[in-house]
Amino acid sequence: MVKIYIDSRMLVSFLFTEDAMSEKKNGLLLRRKLGESIIVGDATIKIVEVGRKAVRLAIIAPKTTKLLF
């Protein structure tokens, strides 16, 4: 499960957790600014736009990659 947060400085945080219902389990927190990206396996997730309540992401991955939202 991935949850996305935006702070007051427009810094985007990705919280990767094992359990969708709990943030207290083991997880990974990554922070990226506008224009930066994260590589997960064969996919690249790039921060394209950051608004007050929304983040626009570009996901670049092979056609064989399954994406779940």
C-alpha positions as CSV (number, residue, x, y, z in Angstrom):
1,M,0.0,0.0,0.0
2,V,1.3,3.5,-0.8
3,K,-0.1,6.6,0.8
4,I,1.0,10.0,-0.6
5,Y,1.2,13.2,1.6
6,I,2.0,16.8,0.8
7,D,3.5,19.1,3.4
8,S,3.4,22.9,3.6
9,R,6.7,23.2,1.7
10,M,5.2,21.2,-1.2
11,L,7.4,18.2,-0.4
12,V,5.8,14.9,-1.5
13,S,6.1,11.9,0.9
14,F,5.4,8.4,-0.2
15,L,4.7,5.9,2.7
16,F,5.0,2.3,1.6
17,T,3.4,-0.1,4.1
18,E,2.6,-3.8,4.3
19,D,-0.9,-3.3,5.6
20,A,-3.4,-0.8,4.0
21,M,-5.1,-0.2,7.4
22,S,-2.1,0.6,9.5
23,E,0.8,3.0,9.2
24,K,2.4,1.6,12.3
25,K,3.6,-1.6,10.6
26,N,7.0,-1.7,9.0
27,G,7.2,0.7,6.1
28,L,9.4,2.9,3.9
29,L,9.0,6.7,3.7
30,L,10.5,8.5,0.7
31,R,10.3,12.2,0.1
32,R,10.7,13.9,-3.2
33,K,10.5,17.4,-4.6
34,L,9.0,18.6,-7.9
35,G,10.9,17.1,-10.8
36,E,12.5,14.3,-8.8
37,S,11.6,10.6,-9.2
38,I,11.6,7.2,-7.5
39,I,12.5,4.0,-9.2
40,V,10.5,0.9,-8.0
41,G,11.5,-2.2,-9.8
42,D,11.1,-1.6,-13.5
43,A,8.9,1.5,-13.0
44,T,9.8,5.1,-12.5
45,I,7.5,7.5,-10.7
46,K,8.2,11.2,-11.3
47,I,6.6,14.2,-9.5
48,V,5.2,16.3,-12.3
49,E,3.0,18.8,-10.4
50,V,2.3,19.6,-6.8
51,G,-0.8,21.4,-5.7
52,R,-2.3,22.2,-2.3
53,K,-4.3,19.0,-2.2
54,A,-3.1,17.0,-5.1
55,V,0.0,15.5,-6.7
56,R,0.4,14.8,-10.4
57,L,2.6,11.8,-11.1
58,A,4.1,10.4,-14.3
59,I,4.5,6.6,-14.2
60,I,6.9,5.1,-16.7
61,A,6.9,1.3,-16.9
62,P,7.1,-1.5,-19.4
63,K,3.7,-2.5,-20.9
64,T,4.0,-5.9,-19.0
65,T,4.0,-4.1,-15.6
66,K,0.8,-4.3,-13.7
67,L,-0.2,-1.0,-12.0
68,L,-2.8,-1.1,-9.1
69,F,-4.3,2.1,-7.8
